[in-house]
């Protein structure tokens, strides 16, 4: 009897521990299917005005890589080109794997900002061959 009294508090303590909680927003359908919420896709920053494009600041754009539709890196943005009112109209991009280094000026039309972790890439529909065929510009 004495042993039963010592075991009872331990059993009660073990039973009173809470079961792990499902993530917030988890839904269980009537058929038992579980739907766990996924992380929201990154949203573009809200930078606006002169010196911005794609919702990004000039600094964020100059830190970006240029990638193709599959995400393969084509080059790095070296600098932005702006009109007299400060609106960004083009980018000077250093193309990867060129010797000597080759810089081309790429209009911002047709580019899309794509999140890459906490950084941003700019996606183009142009192929590497099309970029290499563009006229070279000074860095």
C-alpha positions as CSV (number, residue, x, y, z in Angstrom):
1,X,0.0,0.0,0.0
2,X,2.8,2.3,0.9
3,X,4.3,1.9,-2.6
4,X,1.0,2.7,-4.3
5,X,0.9,6.1,-2.5
6,X,4.3,7.0,-3.7
7,X,3.6,6.0,-7.3
8,X,0.3,7.8,-7.6
9,X,1.8,11.4,-7.5
10,X,4.4,10.4,-10.1
11,X,1.7,9.0,-12.5
12,X,-0.5,12.1,-12.0
13,X,2.4,14.4,-12.7
14,X,3.3,12.5,-15.9
15,X,-0.3,12.6,-17.1
16,X,-0.7,16.3,-16.4
17,X,2.1,17.4,-18.8
18,X,0.7,19.2,-21.8
19,X,0.9,17.6,-25.2
20,X,2.9,19.5,-27.8
21,X,0.8,22.2,-29.5
22,X,0.3,22.4,-33.2
23,X,1.5,25.6,-35.0
24,X,-0.9,28.5,-34.9
25,X,-3.3,28.3,-37.9
26,X,-3.1,24.5,-38.2
27,X,-6.4,23.1,-39.4
28,X,-7.7,19.5,-39.1
29,X,-10.4,18.7,-41.7
30,X,-13.3,16.4,-40.9
31,X,-11.5,13.6,-42.8
32,X,-8.5,14.0,-40.5
33,X,-6.3,15.8,-43.1
34,X,-4.0,18.3,-41.4
35,X,-3.2,21.6,-43.0
36,X,-0.2,23.4,-41.5
37,X,0.3,27.0,-42.5
38,X,3.4,27.8,-44.6
39,X,5.6,30.8,-44.4
40,X,4.2,33.8,-46.3
41,X,6.2,34.6,-49.4
42,X,8.5,37.6,-49.0
43,X,6.9,40.9,-50.0
44,X,8.8,43.7,-51.8
45,X,9.9,46.5,-49.6
46,X,8.0,49.7,-50.1
47,X,10.7,52.1,-51.1
48,X,9.3,54.8,-53.4
49,X,10.5,57.9,-55.1
50,X,13.7,59.0,-56.8
51,X,16.5,56.4,-56.6
52,X,14.2,53.4,-56.2
53,X,12.8,50.7,-58.5
54,X,11.0,47.4,-57.8
55,X,10.2,48.8,-54.3
56,X,14.0,48.6,-53.6
57,X,16.5,51.3,-52.8
58,X,19.5,52.1,-54.9
59,X,21.7,50.4,-52.4
60,X,19.6,47.2,-52.4
61,X,19.7,47.2,-56.2
62,X,23.4,47.7,-56.3
63,X,23.8,44.7,-54.0
64,X,21.7,42.5,-56.2
65,X,22.7,39.7,-58.6
66,X,21.2,39.4,-62.1
67,X,19.7,35.9,-62.6
68,X,18.0,34.1,-65.4
69,X,14.5,32.5,-65.3
70,X,15.9,29.4,-63.6
71,X,17.7,31.4,-60.9
72,X,21.2,30.9,-62.4
73,X,23.5,33.8,-61.7
74,X,24.4,35.9,-64.8
75,X,26.2,38.8,-63.3
76,X,26.2,41.5,-60.6
77,X,24.7,44.9,-60.6
78,X,27.5,47.5,-60.4
79,X,25.5,50.7,-60.5
80,X,22.2,52.2,-61.3
81,X,21.6,54.7,-64.1
82,X,19.0,57.4,-63.4
83,X,17.4,60.2,-65.4
84,X,17.6,63.8,-64.4
85,X,14.6,63.5,-62.1
86,X,16.3,60.6,-60.2
87,X,14.2,57.8,-61.6
88,X,16.2,54.6,-62.2
89,X,16.1,53.7,-65.9
90,X,18.8,51.1,-66.3
91,X,21.5,49.1,-64.6
92,X,25.1,48.5,-65.4
93,X,25.8,44.8,-64.9
94,X,29.1,43.0,-64.7
95,X,28.6,39.7,-66.5
96,X,30.0,36.6,-64.9
97,X,32.7,34.5,-66.5
98,X,33.9,37.1,-69.0
99,X,37.6,37.9,-69.6
100,X,38.3,40.8,-69.6
101,X,35.4,41.9,-67.4
102,X,32.4,42.9,-69.5
103,X,29.9,45.5,-68.4
104,X,26.5,46.1,-70.1
105,X,23.7,48.5,-69.6
106,X,20.4,46.8,-69.1
107,X,17.1,48.7,-69.1
108,X,15.0,47.9,-65.9
109,X,11.9,47.1,-68.0
110,X,11.4,43.4,-68.0
111,X,13.4,42.8,-64.8
112,X,11.7,41.3,-61.7
113,X,12.9,41.5,-58.1
114,X,13.2,38.1,-56.5
115,X,13.9,37.4,-52.8
116,X,17.1,35.5,-52.0
117,X,17.0,35.1,-48.3
118,X,17.4,38.6,-46.9
119,X,18.9,39.8,-50.2
120,X,17.3,40.5,-53.6
121,X,18.1,39.2,-57.1
122,X,16.9,40.7,-60.3
123,X,15.5,38.2,-62.8
124,X,15.7,38.7,-66.5
125,X,14.2,36.8,-69.4
126,X,17.4,37.5,-71.4
127,X,19.9,34.7,-72.0
128,X,23.6,34.9,-71.2
129,X,24.2,35.0,-75.0
130,X,21.9,37.9,-75.4
131,X,23.6,39.8,-72.6
132,X,27.1,39.1,-74.0
133,X,25.9,40.4,-77.4
134,X,24.9,43.7,-75.9
135,X,27.3,46.7,-76.4
136,X,29.9,47.0,-73.6
137,X,29.9,50.1,-71.4
138,X,32.3,51.6,-69.0
139,X,32.0,50.5,-65.4
